[in-house]
Amino acid sequence: MRSRHRLFTAGIAAIAAARADRWLHHLARGLGIVLMFHHVRPRRNVAFAPNQLLEITPEFLIAILVELRREGFDIVPIAAVPDRLRSDRRARPFAVLTFDDGYRDNVEYAWPILRQYESPWTIFVTAEFADGRGRLWWLELEQAIGELDRVVISRNGKLLSLPSRTLDEKQAAFDAVYRQLRAGPMERLRTVTAELASQAGISTDGLAAQFCLSWAELQDLAREPDVTIGAHTLSHPVLAKLHTTAAAREIAESKVLLERRLGRPIRHFAYPFGDRSSAGEREFRLVRNSGFATAMTSRPGHLFPYHADHLNALPRVSINGLFQNRAALRALFSGVPFLLWNRGRVAEIET
């Protein structure tokens, strides 16, 4: 995880130094871009924050909106994406703002800014988080390792014991456990994080209610014309790890439940995690069969005309909280990092 961050930092620095975001953007920039956010809140004064990549400050959100307009992007609602992808290539580029999981800070800190800048936005809601009973296991893992001096879990019948006293040890332990759990079954992931939380004396009850919007709050939000609410499954699993029947239920029933609770059609979906190991052709088919108009992955890239034929597998650009600076934004908005990532192709087919 840290090696990827170092590579990203070096890449952004190289693009900025060569001004590649200026002279290559006409080749790399697509018709539009879908930005992916999670938390928006004031900077936390904590030493150990391995999930910091999932949060940006309100001030940086303002910088994003200013930079989008400076670069000539129209900020449009998610419902406009299909038509914009079929529009004339000479049209102004567009940007869509999406927020995953349904965090309360999106309303508390992001929405006033978005309203001030007249920017429509979409929030993808995990139903069990709105119930107050979902498992924010990545937060459980962060809090547990933050408290523990040693992290002990079983692995293939053997104990894995990792020191966790210093900040470097804690980060290394978090990276190792996170990587191992993501590679295994969902049942083990949730069991292990619950066990670590118990060892650290941390209760897993109430985290969703603490950090995520309730149904009552979502019902109020659903009445706002500048807000679109989308589905993000029932329980936020890695869909690719589930049996087809279970994956179909997570997708289809999240739509039905949100429509029933909010009294609004739910036309848009985001895959939890959303990378290639989390969602593929089977999941894309299940989403299409469930009647969603669009679905968002987290595969990185801009939107191009051919994405009009792949509306159930659209790429997004994650706004990483570790890189809150204008150089990173200019590079991402130019499309140049994705041109390099895809080895000279403007984009990678998302199926």
N, C-alpha and C positions, 0 to 999 in steps of 0.2 A: 504494500500500500504506500509506504513512504518512498520507495524507489520510483513508483509511478508519479508521485508528486514532484520529486526532483527532476524527473524527465520532462514533466509538463512545464515546470519553471524554466528549465533550460530551453525548451522549445519556444516558449513565449518570448524569452529574452532574445533568442536568435531571430525570430520573426520581427520583433521590434527594432533590433539593431540593423537589420537589412531592409527595414520598411516594407517587408513583403506584404503586409496587410494593405498597403497602399497600391503597389504595382501588380499584385496578383489577384486582387479581389474581383476583378471583372471576369476572371476564369473560375474562381472558386465559389463566389457567392451565388446562392440559389434564388428561387423566387421568394422564399421566405424562411423563417426560422421559428421554431417552437422552443421557448426557454423553459427549463425545469427548475423549480425552486422547492424548498422544504420549509425550514424555519426562517422567519424574519423577526429579529428581536435585537435589543441592545447587546453589545458584546458582553459575554460572561467573563467575570474575573475569576477563572478557575485554571489551575495548572494543568490538570489532566482532562483533555477534551477530545478524544479520538473521533467523535462524531461531528467535530467542528466544520468539516467540509459540507455538512447539511444545513448550515445556517449562515445568513448574511445579516448585516446591520441595516436598519432603516435608511441610514445615510447612503449606503451602497445601492440600495434599491432606487433611490433618487438618482444616483449617478448612472445607473443602468437606463432609466427612462430618458434622461437627458442625452446619453450617448446614442440610444436608438434613434431619437429624433435628429440628432446631429448627423447621423449616418444616413438619414433619409428613409427610415422605416416607418410604415404605417402600423400602428398597434391596433389589431383587429380582434374581434371575438372568435372563439374556436369554431363556431358554426360557419364562419366565412372561408375556412380553409379549402374545402372542395372546389368552390367556385374560383378562388384565387389561384389554385393550382392549374386551373384550366384557362386562366386569363392570358392576355397578351404578355409575352416575355418583356416588353418594354415598360410594363407597369412598375410603379414604385415597389420596392421589396416590402414584405409585411412581417410582423412579429406577433406571436401569440404568447401570452404569459400564463403558465400553468403551475399550480402549487399542489404537491402530493401529500396525501395522508389525512388531511383535515385538521391541521393544527390551529389552535385558538389564536396564536400570535399572528397568523395571517390576517385575521380580522382586527386584532388589537393594534398591530403596528403597520402592516402592509396596506390594508384597505384604505385608511385615510390618505396615504400617499397616492395610491392608484386613483382614488376619487379626485384628488387635487389635480392630477395630471390627465384626467379624463381617459383612463386606460382600462378597458374591459379585461377581465381575468377569469380564469377557471380554477376551481378547487376540486381535486379528486378525492373522494371520501371513502375510507374503509369503514364498512358498516359496523363492525364490532368495536372499533375505536369510538364511534358515536354512541354506542351502547355503554361505553365506559368499562368494558370487560376485555378488550383486545390486548394482545401481548406486544408491547414495544420492546422486543427482545434485545435490539441493538442498544437501547438505553439501559436496560437491565444489565447487559454485559459491561457497559461503560461504568455504571455505578458500582457494580460488584468489584471489578478490578481496581477501581479507585480506592476501595476500602481494604482490599486483601493485600497481605504481604507475600502471599504465594498462591498461585492458581493451580489447582489440582483437578484434572478431569480424567475420565477413563477413555482409552483409545485402543480399539481392537483387543480388548481384554487386558490391557496394560494401563498403568497410571501415567499420565503426562503431567509432570510437575514443573511449573515455570516460576522463577522468582518474580516478584512484583513489588519491590520496595521503592526503587527510584522511578523517576518519570520515564527514563529510557526503557527500563524493565517493564513497566506497565504498558507502554506503547507496544513493545515487542510481544508481550503476552496477549494483548488485545488483538494485534494483527494475526498472530498464530491461531488463536482460538476462533476468531471470526472466519478466517480462511478455511479452517477445518470444518466448522459447523455449516458454512454455506455449501460445502462440497458434499455434505451428508444429507440424510433424510430430515424432513421437517420435524418429525416427532423427536428426534434426538436433539435438534437445535433448541427446541423449546424446553425440553427436559433439562439439558445441561445448563442453559442460562438461568432457569429457575433454581437449580441446585446451587449454582455459584451465588446467586442473590441470597439464597438462604444461608449459605456459609458466611456471607458478609453481613447478615442481619438486616437485609433490605427486603421489604415487602414488594411483591410484584402487583399487588392489588392497588388499584387507584391511579396507576400511571397514565392510563388512557384518559380517564376522567380529568386528570390534572392538566394534561397537555392538549387534548383534542376537543373539538367542538361537540357539544351535545346535540341531540335531535332537535331540541327546542331552539337552540342557537342556529342550527342549519335551516330550520323552517323560516326563521326571520330572514336569514341570508337569501333563501330561495326566492323571496319576493323582490329582490333588488334587480333592476334591469341590466346593470353592468356586470353581474356575476353569473357565471354558468357553473352548475354543479355536475360533476361527472362521477362515475363509479370507479372504484379501486379495489374491487373484490370484497368478499365478506370478512376475511381474516388476515389479509396481507401475506399469503404464502408465496413460495417460489412455485409458480404454477407448473413448470415443467417437471417438478418432482412428484406431482400428484397423478393418481389414476385419472383416466379421461373423464369418468363420471364425476369425480370430486372436483376436477378442474372446471368442468362445465357448470357445476352447481355454484362454485365460487364466482364465476363470471355472470351467468344468467340471473341467479337469485339476487346478486347485489343490485342489478338493474331494477328488478321487480320491487325489492325492498325499498330502495331509495325513491322510486316513483310513488309507492304507497305512502311512505312517511312524509314526503315533501309535496305531494300533489302536483308534480311537474314531470314532463317527459325527460328521461335521462338518455342522452344521445351520444355521449362521449365516454371513453374508457382509457385508463392508464394501467399498464401491466406493472405489478409490484416488482421492484428491482429493474426489470425491463431489459436486461442485457441478453446476449445470445444464449447463455446457460439457463435463463429464467423463462424465456418465451420464444417459441419458434412457430413453425408452420401449423402444428396442431392447435396451439393457442390462438393463432390468428384466425383459423377456421372457426373455432368455438366462438370467438368474439363476433365474427361476421354473422354466424348463425343466430346469435342473440339479438341482432337488430341494431347494433351500434353504428353510428354514422362515421365515426373516426375512432382510432385507438392509438395510443402513444407508447412507444418503447423508450428506452434510455440509450439506444444505439446512437452514437454521436453523428451529427451531420445536419446540413441545411436541407430544405425541401426543394425538389426539382419537378419539372412537369411530369415525369414518369411516376411520381408518387401519387398522382391522381388515380392510378390503377392499383395502389397499395395503401388505401386509406386506413386499413386495419393494422398497419405496421409502420407508422410514421416515426422518423428519428426525432430526437430532441437534443438540445444543447444544455447540459447541466451547468448551472452557475455555482461554481465551487467556492465555498466560504473561505478556503485557504488562499484564494487568489483574488482579493477584493481590490483591484486596481484597474486603471483605464487601459493599460497595455494589454491585459488579459481580455478585456471586453472588445477592444478593437480587433484583436486577433480572432476571437470567436465569431464576431459579427462579420468579419471578412470572409470566413470560410476556409482560409488558408490552412489551419491545422488539420482540417478534415481532408483537404486535397492531399496533404502529405501522408496522413493516416491511411488513406485509401490508395496510396502509391500512384498518384498522378491522375486517378479517375476522379471526376467531380463528386461522385458519391458511390455508395455501395448499395446494391439492390437489397432491400430490407425484408426478404422472405427466406 
